[in-house]
Amino acid sequence: MQFVQLIDYETDRPDEMDRLMDQWAQATEGTRIPTSAMVGHDRDNPKHYVEIVEFPSYEEAMRNNDLPETQQFADRMRALCTRGPSFVNLNVERHTPA
């Protein structure tokens, strides 16, 4: 079953967060598991962001989480956050492409 993780956080260092995400993508080239990811920026709160990450399944998401590069990314991400990150783990019950 397809799985989506929402990562909710606030930061006053968005440029550093972007660089960190790029570094993680480069470090996990060929081993990362997400099928897609996007980051949304709250129009009403300039420090608030939500990342939406898709995986083939919950099990694959957990396998991705166990990658050393992902653990390092999570530690560095926490250091850049002023709030969070908090995670919402969702099994996809319905998906209707546009």
Phi, psi and omega in degrees: 000133179301148186225140178231137176243129174259129179243113185255128181202165171236143177210150171252016180230057185297326180294320177292324178296317177299315179297320179298317179296320177296319179297318179297315180300319179292318182292334183254013178306123180089347180238343183290154189249334182306142177272336173195161177208144174216152179242128175253142180247125182292121181292335183264346179224103187296347179263354188264131180225152172226125175258136179243117185240126180260142178227157176297328181197167175300317181300319178292324177298318179292325176295320176297320180298330182280351177297135179304324180295325179289321177297317178296318178301313182298318178297315181290325178297314179304322181292335180271349184273143170265341172209135178089197007280152170242152188239140172238121184256119188235123166284132181280116179269332181206135178222120179241101178300148181292000000 
